[in-house]
Amino acid sequence: MDTYRCDILIVGGGIAGLWTANRLLQAGWNVLLLESVALGAVQTLASQGIMHSGVKYGIDGSNREIAQQLKTLPPRWMDCLAGKGELDLSTVKVLSPDQYLWSRDRLVGGFTSSMAGKAMQGEVEDVPKERWPEVLKANPPSGSLYAVKEAILDIQSVVQSLAKPLRGRAIIGQITKFHTSDKGVDALEVSIAGGQMIRLEAGAFVFTAGEGNEQAAVALGFGMEVTQRRPLRMVLAKGLPQPVYGHCVTTSPKPRATITSHPYEGKWVWYLGGEIAEKGAAMSDADTLKRAKSEMESIFPSLNWNDVEWACFAVDRAEPRDPKSQLPPEPRLLARGNSIIAWPTKLVYAPLLADQVMKSLPALGLQPTAPGDFSQLPAAEVGQLPWQQSLQWIRL
Ligand SMILES: Cc1cc2nc3c(=O)[nH]c(=O)nc-3n(C[C@H](O)[C@H](O)[C@H](O)COP(=O)(O)OP(=O)(O)OC[C@H]3O[C@@H](n4cnc5c(N)ncnc54)[C@H](O)[C@@H]3O)c2cc1C
């Protein structure tokens, strides 16, 4: 079995692994990234690409901690998008520079007063009617329409940008065995293309594998109890004439629907999360789609929903378990010896997670070594967005 050695092995090429690997590479470390499916494959490419600034979490006064934390992150991303940040995301497509918050219900006093306060502080803008997007003019909110400066990114272009500097250092393979000791992980045995086995050794191992972190947590002796999954069934509606971005809210802390729009086949795919996906997690595909259509007919009655094609798929948010809250408030790292298990808990938190990984390295007493040659190993490719995959589209 051939052995390859690097300073830091990142396991998992979602947003957390890609961001961290780029930062480590810039800092001069000999980094290798191991991915088992495709770069961005699971949560990252399934995400809605929203640069949350915390406004959504502050509406009902709960989750204030998350709202405060989140405020600091979008500016770091914006710098990267402008080509003057810690990483170069200047080729990333911004689908929308902001998104809307609105309600179709009459009894939303908490929402209205919270938004009025945020408008006073300049966190949201009460948009005058003449500037409402066509689709909301035709399907007006029950009250004001608020705009939030939260960009929506084309997440595949984010993954492509982050994959570029890692060419020759992001490989595809499946872990078949962990070699562990009281120092953490000594080596991983990995199966690569053609059934060949290789051994990967590193000064430090950073697991950013989303649901794959469960396997690492067990191997490192933390057990499954440090992890949790929160299931969703995301819905796609294909063939819409116009885009819309935002949350249609009710009195519940969860939006009734969170909608992002993505150009596809000459029209738009509306990608539906919020309560549509949360409630759908406990329903069949057919019932999820039926409920989603009825929600969309109620929120956007002027649109012709009979010409739209529908699909859905299940995806879990893979997170650290928080003893106090079902919703983990921040990125989390667990360290044992030379190994770190890390969860960003949100796309937008990836820069903070990378900071935390970088800060924990000096304690390991490692020194950067010369860049290794991993060119004989199979390269990991960028994965596909949900609507680019083979889904079962139906008309309802
Ligand atoms: C439907 C949905 C919508 C979301 N929308 C947003 C949003 O709009 N804004 C936001 O900020 N956050 C959002 N999130 C949260 C955000 O997407 C996640 O927190 C983030 O993508 C997690 O990134 P990650 O890199 O930790 O995990 P992942 O993206 O899941 O990446 C893990 C990677 O590790 C690989 N892997 C797994 N096991 C192994 C193994 N054994 N060996 C090697 N590789 C392995 C996987 O194939 C995958 O590529 C959303 C999440 C979901 C599910």
The ligand as an SDF file (V2000), in Angstrom:
LIG
                    3D

 53 58  0  0  0  0  0  0  0  0999 V2000
  -31.1850   22.3510    2.6410 C   0  0  0  0  0  0  0  0  0  0  0  0
  -30.1820   23.2110    3.3630 C   0  0  0  0  0  0  0  0  0  0  0  0
  -30.1950   24.5930    3.1550 C   0  0  0  0  0  0  0  0  0  0  0  0
  -29.2490   25.4060    3.8100 C   0  0  0  0  0  0  0  0  0  0  0  0
  -29.2260   26.7310    3.5310 N   0  0  0  0  0  0  0  0  0  0  0  0
  -28.2830   27.5150    4.1110 C   0  0  0  0  0  0  0  0  0  0  0  0
  -28.1920   28.8920    3.7660 C   0  0  0  0  0  0  0  0  0  0  0  0
  -28.9400   29.3870    2.9270 O   0  0  0  0  0  0  0  0  0  0  0  0
  -27.2360   29.6370    4.3920 N   0  0  0  0  0  0  0  0  0  0  0  0
  -26.3850   29.1040    5.3210 C   0  0  0  0  0  0  0  0  0  0  0  0
  -25.5560   29.8490    5.8650 O   0  0  0  0  0  0  0  0  0  0  0  0
  -26.4260   27.7890    5.6440 N   0  0  0  0  0  0  0  0  0  0  0  0
  -27.3480   26.9870    5.0540 C   0  0  0  0  0  0  0  0  0  0  0  0
  -27.4020   25.6550    5.3510 N   0  0  0  0  0  0  0  0  0  0  0  0
  -26.4070   25.0840    6.2430 C   0  0  0  0  0  0  0  0  0  0  0  0
  -25.1120   24.8340    5.4730 C   0  0  0  0  0  0  0  0  0  0  0  0
  -25.3920   24.3660    4.1800 O   0  0  0  0  0  0  0  0  0  0  0  0
  -24.2530   23.8210    6.2140 C   0  0  0  0  0  0  0  0  0  0  0  0
  -24.0530   24.2320    7.5470 O   0  0  0  0  0  0  0  0  0  0  0  0
  -22.8780   23.6990    5.5480 C   0  0  0  0  0  0  0  0  0  0  0  0
  -22.9920   23.5130    4.1500 O   0  0  0  0  0  0  0  0  0  0  0  0
  -22.1410   22.5230    6.1480 C   0  0  0  0  0  0  0  0  0  0  0  0
  -20.9210   22.4230    5.4700 O   0  0  0  0  0  0  0  0  0  0  0  0
  -19.9240   21.2240    5.7410 P   0  0  0  0  0  0  0  0  0  0  0  0
  -18.7560   21.4730    4.8820 O   0  0  0  0  0  0  0  0  0  0  0  0
  -19.7150   21.0770    7.2070 O   0  0  0  0  0  0  0  0  0  0  0  0
  -20.7400   19.9150    5.3300 O   0  0  0  0  0  0  0  0  0  0  0  0
  -21.1260   19.3360    3.8940 P   0  0  0  0  0  0  0  0  0  0  0  0
  -21.4840   20.4070    2.9580 O   0  0  0  0  0  0  0  0  0  0  0  0
  -22.1460   18.2830    4.1630 O   0  0  0  0  0  0  0  0  0  0  0  0
  -19.7840   18.7130    3.3690 O   0  0  0  0  0  0  0  0  0  0  0  0
  -19.2480   17.5470    3.8960 C   0  0  0  0  0  0  0  0  0  0  0  0
  -18.4590   16.8740    2.8040 C   0  0  0  0  0  0  0  0  0  0  0  0
  -17.7770   15.7710    3.3800 O   0  0  0  0  0  0  0  0  0  0  0  0
  -17.8750   14.6690    2.5050 C   0  0  0  0  0  0  0  0  0  0  0  0
  -17.6970   13.4540    3.3040 N   0  0  0  0  0  0  0  0  0  0  0  0
  -18.5980   12.8430    4.1250 C   0  0  0  0  0  0  0  0  0  0  0  0
  -18.0450   11.7570    4.6920 N   0  0  0  0  0  0  0  0  0  0  0  0
  -16.7740   11.6720    4.2350 C   0  0  0  0  0  0  0  0  0  0  0  0
  -15.7040   10.7710    4.4460 C   0  0  0  0  0  0  0  0  0  0  0  0
  -15.8260    9.7230    5.2580 N   0  0  0  0  0  0  0  0  0  0  0  0
  -14.5380   10.9670    3.7900 N   0  0  0  0  0  0  0  0  0  0  0  0
  -14.3870   12.0400    2.9570 C   0  0  0  0  0  0  0  0  0  0  0  0
  -15.3680   12.9440    2.7280 N   0  0  0  0  0  0  0  0  0  0  0  0
  -16.5470   12.7570    3.3510 C   0  0  0  0  0  0  0  0  0  0  0  0
  -19.2440   14.8150    1.8710 C   0  0  0  0  0  0  0  0  0  0  0  0
  -19.3280   14.1040    0.6500 O   0  0  0  0  0  0  0  0  0  0  0  0
  -19.3370   16.3270    1.6860 C   0  0  0  0  0  0  0  0  0  0  0  0
  -18.8250   16.7380    0.4410 O   0  0  0  0  0  0  0  0  0  0  0  0
  -28.3190   24.8240    4.7100 C   0  0  0  0  0  0  0  0  0  0  0  0
  -28.3170   23.4370    4.9140 C   0  0  0  0  0  0  0  0  0  0  0  0
  -29.2190   22.6360    4.2350 C   0  0  0  0  0  0  0  0  0  0  0  0
  -29.1830   21.1480    4.4290 C   0  0  0  0  0  0  0  0  0  0  0  0
  1  2  1  0
  2  3  1  0
  2 52  2  0
  3  4  2  0
  4  5  1  0
  4 50  1  0
  5  6  2  0
  6  7  1  0
  6 13  1  0
  7  8  2  0
  7  9  1  0
  9 10  1  0
 10 11  2  0
 10 12  1  0
 12 13  2  0
 13 14  1  0
 14 15  1  0
 14 50  1  0
 15 16  1  0
 16 17  1  0
 16 18  1  0
 18 19  1  0
 18 20  1  0
 20 21  1  0
 20 22  1  0
 22 23  1  0
 23 24  1  0
 24 25  2  0
 24 26  1  0
 24 27  1  0
 27 28  1  0
 28 29  2  0
 28 30  1  0
 28 31  1  0
 31 32  1  0
 32 33  1  0
 33 34  1  0
 33 48  1  0
 34 35  1  0
 35 36  1  0
 35 46  1  0
 36 37  1  0
 36 45  1  0
 37 38  2  0
 38 39  1  0
 39 40  1  0
 39 45  2  0
 40 41  1  0
 40 42  2  0
 42 43  1  0
 43 44  2  0
 44 45  1  0
 46 47  1  0
 46 48  1  0
 48 49  1  0
 50 51  2  0
 51 52  1  0
 52 53  1  0
M  END
$$$$
